[in-house]
Amino acid sequence: MGVELGGLSLTIVMGILSKSANQNSIFLRLYPTDKSSRLPAGLILRILDGNTEVFKELIAREGDILLQYKFWGNKGEVFWIQIQYQSSQLAEAFII
């Protein structure tokens, strides 16, 4: 999924793998759409639960080519991805 944020062109890749009848592994990657560039230092990727409480925050450092995180959730659960860079922010909800 491609997104534009604060003049940046970013790609979010999400993979879901079933662990059991009710539980899934979720893999997230965020990287610049232009493969030759780096993420800007200070770009923030947050994973929020269904109550919009942050349970993981990743902050890009100088030279990072991507941010990635793996977590588990039950089928039917809601989680949010929030991306912030400087004064620009976007969020999207997903259902497992």
Stockholm file with secondary structure:
# STOCKHOLM 1.0

chainA/1-96         MGVELGGLSLTIVMGILSKSANQNSIFLRLYPTDKSSRLPAGLILRILDGNTEVFKELIAREGDILLQYKFWGNKGEVFWIQIQYQSSQLAEAFII
#=GR chainA/1-96 SS CEEEETTEEEEEEEEEEECSSSEEEEEEEEEESSTTSCCCTTCEEEEECTTCCEEEEEECCTTCCCEEEEEEEETTCEEEEEEEETTEEEEEEEEC
#=GC SS_cons        CEEEETTEEEEEEEEEEECSSSEEEEEEEEEESSTTSCCCTTCEEEEECTTCCEEEEEECCTTCCCEEEEEEEETTCEEEEEEEETTEEEEEEEEC
//
